[in-house]
Amino acid sequence: MGTQLTHESELEDLRRENAILRETLDTLDGTVVVYDAERRYVLGNRAYHDHFPHLPPDSVLAGELFEQVLARSIAAGSVVDPQAVSDPAGFIARRIREMEAAGTAPREIYDPRSKNWFLLLSKLTPGGSRVTLRVNIDEQKRLQRELEVARNGAEAANRAKSLFLANMGHELRTPLNAIINFARLIAENVHGRTGDARYTEYAQNIHESGAHLLGMIEELLDLASAEAGRLSLATQTVNLRSTIHSVCRLMRPAAETARVTLLQDVPSDLPAVVGDATRLRQILFNLLSNAIKFSGQDATVCVSAAVAEDGRLLVKVTDTGPGIPGEDLQRLMQPFERGVAEMNRRVPGTGLGLPLVRHLVQLHGGELKLESAEGAGTIASFVLPADRVIGPRV
């Protein structure tokens, strides 16, 4: 008697678990169908039968082979694949191969009748049964299309911006060069004195302002060319140690005016590199100029270079200035962005220097890195790949 009660209790537990499982499957929005290891139908949830209304209930389908269930769908005309009509046997054989393939990847399908997109996911259970889930992904597809349209629009706008900047830059460069040259002629009294010393001073101001504006325009043109993929390198063997010395020598007057100590830590055996000498000088000028401008009086700026253990060449510009707040670090890598402290101090600039440097470093196959913290100074570094390092210094 006790054994019978135990069996009845176990059966009741199984019925309850099955009812919970069925209820759970029926609440899912996606269709679920299960076949056993011999390809025999086990069950389908409510959404499955709603999607395939021509199929009889599970009580009838249970035990039918996959190909038999598929034949029902072909006969009902519910299969959208053209092969199901032209070659039913070949279609069924292909679907069986797909079903039995282990680790079937998720795939997207379009149903032209309902005009819906679905994602099919099939997984094998430890016992060998296959569970297939079909989920409506119309909303994801709609978002995908919107993102694609937005991306294409952004890319078109970016190309138009780069073209506009390039064209405007070229248009501005010619008259600006004329202003600079005529201002120089007046300031130097090439054709005789101007009469009043103030005119000479004004001419010098015009010349300096024009040269500064021309530099910004050149920077803007370079950045526009880099973003449009039109900036290329004139590669050659570059004595990087000599380049660093040369740039530091030219920047020393600016450092002295700013009351900044400029140091170098470059080994005498620093190897040469393959790169664009002009662009490498431009990188160093930008990084040093930033460090001198923003580190403040009595700060120290040091340029160092060394070959790392992995063969890459690392160049660092380190300063002991006030540092950069964390929220500004990433913004400074974007065109026209400037740090809050920089704007508060009214330091002149366009915010193009670092983005341009990053493009130039990337053209050399390298990487630019900016490390800083408020009150802890700044390290601007770039690394050149090992295949650009060519051995002993030239």
C-alpha positions as CSV (number, residue, x, y, z in Angstrom):
1,M,0.0,0.0,0.0
2,G,2.9,2.4,0.9
3,T,4.7,1.7,-2.3
4,Q,1.5,2.5,-4.3
5,L,1.1,5.8,-2.5
6,T,4.8,6.6,-3.2
7,H,4.3,6.0,-7.0
8,E,1.2,8.0,-7.0
9,S,3.0,10.9,-5.3
10,E,5.8,10.7,-7.7
11,L,3.4,10.7,-10.7
12,E,1.6,13.7,-9.2
13,D,5.0,15.5,-8.9
14,L,5.8,14.7,-12.5
15,R,2.4,16.0,-13.7
16,R,2.9,19.2,-11.7
17,E,6.4,19.7,-13.2
18,N,5.1,19.0,-16.7
19,A,2.3,21.5,-16.2
20,I,4.7,24.1,-15.0
21,L,7.0,23.5,-17.9
22,R,4.2,23.7,-20.4
23,E,2.8,26.8,-18.8
24,T,6.3,28.4,-18.9
25,L,6.8,27.5,-22.6
26,D,3.4,28.8,-23.5
27,T,4.1,32.2,-22.0
28,L,7.1,32.7,-24.3
29,D,6.7,35.1,-27.2
30,G,9.0,33.0,-29.4
31,T,8.1,29.6,-30.9
32,V,9.7,26.6,-29.2
33,V,9.8,23.1,-30.7
34,V,11.6,20.0,-29.4
35,Y,12.7,16.9,-31.3
36,D,14.4,13.9,-29.6
37,A,17.7,12.3,-30.7
38,E,15.9,10.2,-33.3
39,R,14.3,13.3,-34.9
40,R,10.9,12.5,-33.4
41,Y,8.5,15.3,-32.4
42,V,8.3,15.9,-28.6
43,L,6.4,19.1,-28.1
44,G,5.8,22.6,-29.4
45,N,4.6,25.6,-27.4
46,R,1.5,27.7,-28.0
47,A,3.4,30.3,-30.1
48,Y,4.7,27.4,-32.3
49,H,1.1,26.2,-33.1
50,D,-0.1,29.8,-33.5
51,H,2.7,30.3,-36.1
52,F,2.0,27.0,-37.8
53,P,-1.8,26.7,-37.5
54,H,-2.0,23.9,-40.1
55,L,-0.2,21.5,-37.7
56,P,-2.3,19.3,-35.5
57,P,-1.9,19.4,-31.7
58,D,1.0,17.8,-29.8
59,S,-1.2,14.7,-29.0
60,V,-1.3,13.9,-32.7
61,L,2.3,15.1,-33.7
62,A,4.0,13.4,-30.8
63,G,6.4,10.7,-32.2
64,E,6.2,11.9,-35.8
65,L,9.6,12.2,-37.6
66,F,10.9,15.6,-38.4
67,E,10.5,14.9,-42.1
68,Q,6.9,13.9,-41.7
69,V,6.1,17.2,-39.8
70,L,8.0,19.1,-42.5
71,A,6.0,17.3,-45.2
72,R,2.8,18.4,-43.5
73,S,4.0,22.1,-43.8
74,I,5.0,21.6,-47.5
75,A,1.6,20.2,-48.3
76,A,-0.1,23.1,-46.5
77,G,2.0,25.5,-48.6
78,S,3.4,27.2,-45.5
79,V,7.1,26.7,-46.5
80,V,8.5,29.8,-48.2
81,D,11.7,28.2,-49.6
82,P,11.2,27.8,-53.4
83,Q,13.0,24.4,-53.2
84,A,10.1,23.0,-51.1
85,V,7.9,23.3,-54.2
86,S,10.5,22.5,-57.0
87,D,12.3,19.6,-55.2
88,P,10.5,18.6,-51.9
89,A,12.7,15.5,-51.4
90,G,15.9,17.5,-51.8
91,F,14.5,20.2,-49.5
92,I,13.6,17.8,-46.8
93,A,17.1,16.1,-47.1
94,R,18.8,19.4,-46.8
95,R,16.8,20.4,-43.7
96,I,17.6,17.0,-42.1
97,R,21.3,17.7,-42.6
98,E,20.9,21.1,-41.2
99,M,19.0,19.8,-38.2
100,E,21.6,17.1,-37.4
101,A,24.6,19.4,-37.8
102,A,26.2,19.9,-34.4
103,G,26.5,23.5,-33.2
104,T,24.2,25.1,-35.8
105,A,24.9,28.9,-35.8
106,P,22.0,31.3,-35.2
107,R,20.5,32.5,-38.5
108,E,18.1,35.2,-39.5
109,I,15.2,34.5,-41.9
110,Y,12.6,36.6,-43.5
111,D,9.0,35.5,-43.9
112,P,7.5,37.3,-46.9
113,R,3.9,36.3,-45.9
114,S,4.0,37.9,-42.5
115,K,6.7,40.4,-43.6
116,N,8.5,39.6,-40.3
117,W,12.2,38.9,-39.5
118,F,13.0,36.0,-37.2
119,L,16.1,34.7,-35.5
120,L,16.4,30.9,-35.3
121,L,18.4,29.4,-32.5
122,S,19.0,25.6,-32.2
123,K,20.7,23.9,-29.3
124,L,21.4,20.2,-28.5
125,T,20.4,19.0,-25.0
126,P,22.8,16.7,-23.1
127,G,20.5,13.8,-24.0
128,G,20.7,14.6,-27.8
129,S,17.4,16.3,-28.2
130,R,17.3,19.4,-30.3
131,V,15.5,22.6,-29.1
132,T,14.7,25.3,-31.6
133,L,13.7,28.8,-30.7
134,R,12.2,31.2,-33.2
135,V,12.1,34.9,-32.1
136,N,10.7,37.9,-33.9
137,I,13.4,40.5,-34.5
138,D,11.5,43.1,-36.4
139,E,12.3,45.8,-33.8
140,Q,16.0,45.0,-33.9
141,K,16.0,45.1,-37.7
142,R,14.2,48.4,-37.6
143,L,16.8,49.8,-35.2
144,Q,19.6,48.3,-37.4
145,R,18.2,50.1,-40.4
146,E,17.9,53.4,-38.6
147,L,21.5,53.0,-37.3
148,E,22.7,52.3,-40.8
149,V,20.9,55.4,-42.2
150,A,22.3,57.5,-39.3
151,R,25.8,56.2,-39.9
152,N,25.7,56.8,-43.6
153,G,24.4,60.3,-42.9
154,A,27.1,60.9,-40.4
155,E,29.8,59.6,-42.8
156,A,28.4,61.8,-45.6
157,A,28.4,64.9,-43.3
158,N,31.9,64.1,-42.2
159,R,33.1,63.8,-45.8
160,A,31.3,67.1,-46.7
161,K,32.9,68.8,-43.6
162,S,36.4,67.6,-44.6
163,L,35.9,68.8,-48.2
164,F,34.6,72.1,-47.0
165,L,37.5,72.6,-44.6
166,A,40.0,71.6,-47.3
167,N,38.5,74.0,-49.8
168,M,38.2,76.9,-47.4
169,G,41.7,76.3,-46.1
170,H,43.1,76.5,-49.6
171,E,41.0,79.7,-50.3
172,L,42.3,81.4,-47.1
173,R,45.9,80.4,-47.5
174,T,46.7,82.5,-50.6
175,P,45.4,85.9,-49.4
176,L,46.9,85.2,-45.9
177,N,50.3,84.5,-47.4
178,A,50.1,87.9,-49.2
179,I,49.2,89.7,-45.9
180,I,52.1,88.1,-44.1
181,N,54.6,88.9,-46.8
182,F,53.5,92.5,-47.2
183,A,53.5,93.0,-43.4
184,R,57.0,91.7,-43.3
185,L,58.1,94.1,-46.1
186,I,56.6,97.0,-44.1
187,A,58.1,95.9,-40.8
188,E,61.5,95.5,-42.3
189,N,61.3,98.9,-44.1
190,V,62.3,97.2,-47.3
191,H,61.3,100.2,-49.5
192,G,62.2,102.9,-47.0
193,R,61.0,104.0,-43.5
194,T,57.3,104.3,-42.9
195,G,57.7,107.5,-40.9
196,D,56.2,106.6,-37.6
197,A,57.7,103.8,-35.4
198,R,54.2,102.7,-34.4
199,Y,53.5,101.6,-38.0
200,T,56.5,99.3,-37.9
201,E,55.1,97.8,-34.7
202,Y,51.7,97.4,-36.2
203,A,53.2,95.7,-39.2
204,Q,55.1,93.3,-36.9
205,N,51.8,92.5,-35.1
206,I,50.1,91.9,-38.5
207,H,52.9,89.6,-39.5
208,E,52.9,87.6,-36.2
209,S,49.1,87.3,-36.2
210,G,49.0,86.3,-39.8
211,A,51.7,83.6,-39.2
212,H,49.8,82.3,-36.3
213,L,46.6,82.1,-38.3
214,L,48.4,80.4,-41.2
215,G,49.7,77.8,-38.8
216,M,46.2,77.1,-37.6
217,I,44.9,76.8,-41.2
218,E,47.7,74.4,-42.1
219,E,46.8,72.3,-39.0
220,L,43.2,72.4,-40.0
221,L,44.1,71.3,-43.6
222,D,46.2,68.5,-42.3
223,L,43.5,67.2,-39.9
224,A,40.9,67.4,-42.7
225,S,43.2,65.4,-45.0
226,A,43.9,62.9,-42.3
227,E,40.2,62.3,-41.6
228,A,39.5,62.0,-45.3
229,G,42.3,59.5,-45.7
230,R,44.2,61.7,-48.0
231,L,47.2,62.3,-45.8
232,S,50.2,60.1,-46.7
233,L,53.8,59.7,-45.5
234,A,57.0,60.5,-47.3
235,T,59.0,57.8,-45.6
236,Q,62.8,57.8,-45.2
237,T,65.4,57.0,-42.6
238,V,65.0,59.5,-39.8
239,N,67.7,60.2,-37.1
240,L,65.1,60.6,-34.3
241,R,67.7,61.7,-31.7
242,S,68.9,64.5,-34.0
243,T,65.2,65.4,-34.7
244,I,64.5,65.7,-30.9
245,H,67.6,67.8,-30.4
246,S,66.6,70.1,-33.2
247,V,63.0,70.6,-32.0
248,C,64.1,71.2,-28.5
249,R,66.6,73.8,-29.7
250,L,63.9,75.6,-31.6
251,M,61.4,75.4,-28.7
252,R,63.9,76.6,-26.0
253,P,63.1,80.4,-26.5
254,A,59.4,79.7,-26.0
255,A,60.3,77.6,-22.9
256,E,62.5,80.4,-21.5
257,T,59.8,83.0,-22.1
258,A,57.3,80.8,-20.2
259,R,59.9,80.2,-17.5
260,V,59.8,76.5,-18.1
261,T,62.9,74.3,-17.8
262,L,63.3,72.1,-21.0
263,L,65.3,68.9,-20.6
264,Q,66.2,65.9,-22.8
265,D,66.8,62.3,-21.9
266,V,67.8,60.6,-25.2
267,P,70.5,57.9,-25.3
268,S,73.3,58.4,-27.7
269,D,72.7,55.1,-29.3
270,L,69.0,55.7,-30.0
271,P,68.3,53.9,-33.3
272,A,67.1,55.5,-36.5
273,V,63.5,54.9,-37.6
274,V,61.6,54.6,-40.9
275,G,59.1,57.5,-41.1
276,D,58.2,60.9,-42.4
277,A,60.8,63.3,-41.0
278,T,58.5,66.4,-41.4
279,R,55.5,64.7,-39.7
280,L,57.7,63.3,-36.8
281,R,59.0,66.9,-36.2
282,Q,55.3,68.1,-36.4
283,I,54.4,65.5,-33.7
284,L,57.2,66.6,-31.4
285,F,56.5,70.3,-32.0
286,N,52.8,69.9,-31.0
287,L,53.5,67.8,-27.9
288,L,56.3,70.1,-26.7
289,S,54.3,73.3,-27.4
290,N,51.4,71.9,-25.4
291,A,53.6,71.0,-22.5
292,I,55.3,74.4,-22.4
293,K,52.1,76.3,-22.8
294,F,50.1,74.5,-20.2
295,S,52.6,73.4,-17.6
296,G,53.0,76.9,-16.1
297,Q,55.9,78.9,-14.7
298,D,58.8,77.1,-12.9
299,A,57.6,73.7,-14.3
300,T,59.9,71.2,-16.0
301,V,59.3,69.6,-19.4
302,C,61.4,66.6,-20.3
303,V,61.6,64.7,-23.7
304,S,62.8,61.1,-23.4
305,A,63.1,58.3,-25.9
306,A,64.1,54.7,-25.6
307,V,63.6,51.3,-27.2
308,A,61.3,48.9,-25.2
309,E,62.0,45.3,-24.6
310,D,59.6,44.3,-27.4
311,G,61.6,46.4,-29.9
312,R,59.1,49.3,-30.1
313,L,60.4,52.8,-29.8
314,L,58.8,55.0,-27.1
315,V,58.9,58.8,-27.0
316,K,57.6,60.7,-23.9
317,V,57.0,64.3,-23.2
318,T,56.6,64.7,-19.5
319,D,55.8,67.9,-17.6
320,T,55.4,68.8,-13.9
321,G,52.4,71.1,-14.6
322,P,49.0,71.2,-12.9
323,G,47.8,68.1,-14.8
324,I,44.5,67.5,-16.6
325,P,41.3,66.5,-14.9
326,G,40.1,63.0,-15.8
327,E,36.9,64.2,-17.5
328,D,39.0,66.3,-19.9
329,L,41.5,63.5,-21.0
330,Q,39.3,61.8,-23.6
331,R,37.7,65.0,-24.9
332,L,41.1,66.5,-25.7
333,M,41.6,63.8,-28.3
334,Q,38.6,65.1,-30.3
335,P,38.9,68.0,-32.8
336,F,38.1,71.5,-31.4
337,E,37.9,70.3,-27.8
338,R,39.8,72.1,-25.1
339,G,40.3,71.5,-21.4
340,V,38.3,73.5,-18.9
341,A,41.5,74.8,-17.2
342,E,42.9,75.7,-20.6
343,M,39.9,77.8,-21.4
344,N,39.8,79.4,-18.0
345,R,43.4,80.5,-18.4
346,R,42.5,81.8,-21.9
347,V,45.4,80.0,-23.5
348,P,45.3,80.4,-27.2
349,G,44.6,77.3,-29.4
350,T,42.1,75.6,-31.6
351,G,42.0,72.1,-30.1
352,L,43.4,70.6,-33.3
353,G,46.9,69.7,-32.1
354,L,46.3,66.4,-30.3
355,P,43.8,65.0,-32.8
356,L,46.2,65.7,-35.6
357,V,49.1,64.2,-33.6
358,R,47.1,61.1,-33.1
359,H,46.4,60.8,-36.8
360,L,50.1,61.3,-37.6
361,V,51.2,58.7,-35.1
362,Q,48.6,56.2,-36.4
363,L,49.9,56.8,-40.0
364,H,53.2,55.5,-38.7
365,G,51.5,52.5,-37.3
366,G,51.9,53.8,-33.7
367,E,49.7,54.8,-30.8
368,L,49.4,58.1,-28.9
369,K,48.7,58.0,-25.2
370,L,47.8,60.8,-22.8
371,E,48.2,60.2,-19.1
372,S,47.5,62.8,-16.4
373,A,45.7,63.6,-13.2
374,E,44.9,66.9,-11.6
375,G,47.9,68.2,-9.7
376,A,50.2,65.4,-10.9
377,G,51.5,66.6,-14.3
378,T,51.0,65.1,-17.7
379,I,52.8,62.5,-19.9
380,A,52.1,62.6,-23.6
381,S,53.7,59.6,-25.3
382,F,53.8,57.9,-28.6
383,V,55.1,54.5,-29.6
384,L,56.4,53.5,-33.0
385,P,56.2,49.8,-34.0
386,A,59.3,47.6,-33.9
387,D,59.3,47.2,-37.7
388,R,60.0,50.9,-38.1
389,V,63.2,50.7,-35.9
390,I,66.1,50.0,-38.2
391,G,69.1,49.6,-35.9
392,P,72.0,51.8,-34.9
393,R,71.6,55.6,-35.0
394,V,72.6,57.1,-38.3
